[in-house]
Amino acid sequence: MWIDKHNGRRYPLPSSIGGKPVSFYLKNPKVSLLAKALYTAHFRPTDNDSTTQLLALVTTNSQEIRPFYRWCLDFTIAISDGALGEYPGKPALAYATKFPQEFFAYMDKDNTGGRYKSWVEIIAYSGLGSYNETMAATRQTLVDKMAENCTPCSDKTSRRIRGFANDVTRFRTKR
């Protein structure tokens, strides 16, 4: 159980991530100490450089440890409120655009749709800061970036990419 020292909320912790026991990541010398500290409740993401560093790890090319960093980002999205909400959007968008097939596979693991909704909202809220284009141009930029990293890309995944870009830009216009 992870207890938030700021508000007392309790969050259950997974015993496995990405098909591996959490101990695999906690004992792995390649895994960032910040990521380990988050899981063990010795670090709480806030609006600081350490949080930026931790969340940026989600785009590592290491398939072995990326699931743990993805969990760190997902967990940070789950506990985000106030100023912390400004931090996970850009790394979430970077992950989705760099690894679109993996992103959709991860979204599909939650059959409630809650994870997808949270990621869309956080990306729309704080991930599109550098997109100073019209919403149509932003949508097309997202589609193009994701499609570029989707090889091979099935028709189904291509449709999901377009849907995701639509969802992010639609939510952004609602805020």
N, C-alpha and C positions, 0 to 999 in steps of 0.2 A: 504494500500500500504506500502510495506517495502522498504525503500530507503537505499541502501548500501552507507555508509559514505566514503568508500574507493574509489569507482569508480563512484558513482552517479547513478548506475543502479537501476531501479525500479522493484520490484517483487510484483505481486498480492498476497494477503493473502487469504486463504480459510476462509469462515465464519463457516464452520463445518468441523470436522475431525472425522473419524471413526463413522459417523452417529450421532454425538453429536455436539451441537453448541460450538464454541471455548470458549464461556463464561464458559461452564462447566469445562474446564481445567484451565482457568485463575482464577476461583474462588475456585478451588479445593485445599485444604491445602496439599494434598498428592503429588501434582505436584511440581517438582523442580522449585525453583525460577529462575535458569538459563534458563530453558525451557520457562518459562513465559517471561523472559527478551528477549529471542531470538524473540519470536512472536511479542512482543511490540517494537522491534528495540532498546532495551536498552542494548543488548549484540550482538556482531558480532563475530562469531567463527573466531579464528585465530590460529596460531600454539602455543597453550599454554595448560596448565593443565586444565583450566576451560572447554575448548573445549573437551578434552579427557573425563572429567567427564560427561559432557552433553551427548555426543554421546554414552557412555557406558550404559546409562539408557535405551536404546532401547531393551535390553534383560530382562527388568523387568518381573517378573511373573504376575504382575497386568494387567489383560486383560482390565481393566477399563481405565487405563491411558497410556498403551503402544502405542495406536494409535497416541497420541500426541508426544511421544518421537520418534516414527517412522517418523512422519512429520518433527521433528527437524533434524533428520538424513538426510532425503530426501532433505530437504531444504539446508542443509549444502553441500550435494553432488552437488546440483544445483548451488551454489555460489562458489564452490571450484575452486581455481586457485592458482598456485604457491605453497607455503609451506603448505597452508591449504589442498591441495590435498593429503598430507601424512596422514591425520587424519581419514577420514570416512571409509576407506577400511576395517579395522579390525572390527569395530562395525557392518558394513553392512554384512560382512561375518558371524559374530557371530549371528546376527539376522536371516539370511537366514538358517544357520545350526540348530539353536535352534527351529525355528518356520517355517519349510519349507512350510507347507500348507498355513499358513498365508502369508508368503512371496510371494508365487505364486498368491494368491488371490489379494494381493496388487498390484503386477505387472500387473495383468489382468485389473485393474481399469483404466489403461492408454492404450487405444487401439491403440496408435501410435507406441508403442514399445520403445519410447524414454526413459522412466524410466528404463526399463529392461536394455537397452544398457548402460545407465549411471551407473547403479549399477554394471553391469558386468565389465565395464572399471575401476571403482574406486576400486573394489575388486581385480582385476588383478594388478592394479597399486600399491596399498598400503595394501591390505588385506592379501596377502599370504606371508608376510615377514618371518613367522616362518616355512614355508613349504620349507625345504631345500632338498626335494626329487626330483626325476625326475618328469617331467610333468605327466607321466602316473601314478606314485604313488600319486602325488598331486591330480589328478583327482579322483582316487579311494578313497583317504582319504575324499575328499569332499562328494562323493557319500555315503560312509559309515556313515559319521557323520550326513548327512541329513536324510538318511534312518532310522537311529537309533531313530531320533526324529519325524518320520512320522508314527504315529500309529492312526488309521489304514491307510495304504498307498495304494491307488488304483494303478492299473497298469499305468494309465495316469500320476499320480503324480510321480511314479517311473521313468517313461520315461522323465518327465520334470526335475527331479533331475539329471539324467545322461546328459541331454542336457545342463543344467546350468553348470555343472562341465566341460563339453566339451567347452562351450563358454568361461568360465573364463580362463581355461588353454590355449585355443587357442589364446585368446586376449593377454595373458601374453607373449606368445612366439613372438607376433608381435611387442612388444614394443622395 
